[in-house]
Amino acid sequence: MSASVKPPVPMTADEFLDWPEDPNGNRWQLVDGEPVMMAPAAPLHGTIQANLGFILTGHLRAHRPGCHVITAPGIQPRARAASNVRVPDLAVHCATTRRGEPLLDSPLLAIEILSVSNYCSVPELQEILIIHAASVAAEVLTRAGDGSWPKEFLRAAPVVTLRSIGLSFPLLEAYRGTELFDA
């Protein structure tokens, strides 16, 4: 997508996906029909993202070999799908990834570091993990058996448990290599 080309507003998801790539390498997501540029990840954010990818990949290879971690995938929520394409930091997907597909279909788990976007309308999504970058903290939102989402996140204790993929890991491990790891 090109920052030099003024997008139509509101923009549809199809127009957003057809918009040429940004020549400066900027990443964008579509929020309620408005293209929003995403700031580059700060080193702390990127380190946490890499650590989580490492933790998740090791677990999935050992316990869910058909699943894999994807960094910054495009996800189209079902609610207001025509005007939204969101980009979480990480997602877990349990199907074959195919060349040329612009969006991740049916993610099992979405992970956001610091912020939450509207992923709750993706019907296959079972959990959302939010990792804070300013302090060692996490929140988990887990879909109920009836398909509804609770009103509040569960605050993660020293151990994060992701039921969707059967993984528990020490929260502090996500911060290895950062100033927060030794704090």
C-alpha positions, -999 to +999 in steps of 0.1 A: +000+000+000+013+034-009+014+063+014+017+086-016-016+074-030-046+089-011-069+060-003-106+062-008-123+067+026-141+047+036-121+020+020-134-016+016-113-046+027-110-056-010-098-021-020-073-023+010-060-057-002-056-044-038-039-011-027-003-012-038+024-019-012+039+010+006+072+019-011+087+028+023+078-006+038+053+007+062+027-017+075-010-008+075-043-022+089-078-013+080-100-001+109-136+006+101-128+015+066-098+038+075-063+027+065-041+031+097-003+030+095+013+008+121+044+021+138+075+000+136+080-023+166+103-009+192+132-032+201+115-042+234+083-051+216+102-070+189+121-090+215+089-100+233+074-109+200+104-131+191+104-148+225+067-156+223+072-170+187+100-192+200+080-205+230+049-211+209+068-228+180+086-252+203+053-262+219+034-266+187+061-287+170+060-311+200+023-311+208+003-298+178+025-305+147-002-294+123-002-259+138+023-230+133+030-195+144+026-166+119+041-132+125+019-101+118-008-118+097-037-100+082-069-112+099-104-102+087-130-102+115-164-114+105-181-084+121-178-055+097-156-076+075-160-054+045-142-025+063-117-043+086-083-061+082-065-063+115-028-073+121-020-089+154+016-094+164+014-132+162-013-158+155-015-196+156-029-213+125-036-250+122-039-253+084-015-252+055-004-217+046-007-211+009+012-188-014-008-158-026-034-158+002-034-122+016-052-130+048-050-157+075-082-177+075-094-194+107-067-185+132-069-204+165-051-178+187-042-142+182-015-124+203-013-087+207+015-070+226+001-039+243-031-034+224-063-053+215-081-050+182-114-064+171-106-101+167-136-113+188-157-117+156-135-143+140-155-174+147-126-199+148-106-177+172-106-193+207-082-171+227-065-137+226-033-132+246-023-096+253+013-091+264+023-057+280+055-041+270+058-016+298+057-041+326+057-079+331+019-085+327-004-104+304-042-109+299-060-138+284-095-136+268-110-171+262-141-177+243-168-196+262-183-229+250-214-211+237-192-189+215-195-158+236-166-138+250-164-128+287-166-091+295-132-091+312-098-105+306-082-129+330-050-114+344-022-139+338-003-150+369+034-158+367+024-187+344+004-180+313-020-208+303-034-210+267-060-237+266-065-233+229-032-250+222-025-267+256+004-245+266+015-231+299+048-211+301+064-188+326+053-152+317+088-139+324+102-160+295+084-137+271+107-109+284+140-127+282+167-104+268+148-072+279+153-049+308+121-063+323+135-099+325+159-089+353+136-064+371 
